[in-house]
Amino acid sequence: MKIILNNIIGLSLIAVAIAGVGRYAVDTVAALKSRELENIARFQCAQSSSYETKDASGALVRYPMEELYQACLREKGIK
């Protein structure tokens, strides 16, 4: 009887530990995915509201137009 009770308690502790690790993993993946989607939206806004120019050394440089960039971010629900 004592062995069965110990097995039940042991299995319960293992189940709780596995559930805790699983919950942590799901929360971590959800946070990372949310951040990834935000970064993709920021990249798309930067691409769509940028202009190109050459600097003094002749290198091609892209700059976002701040007003359009901020409007795009607002439309996507960022900031």
Residue pairs with C-beta under 8 A, 6 or more apart in sequence:
38 78
41 73
41 76
41 78
42 73
42 78
44 72
44 76
45 64
45 69
45 72
45 73
45 76
46 64
46 69
48 68
48 72
49 64
49 65
49 68
49 69
49 71
49 72
50 62
50 63
50 64
50 65
51 62
51 63
51 65
52 60
52 61
52 62
53 60
53 61
53 63
54 60
54 61
55 61
70 79
73 79
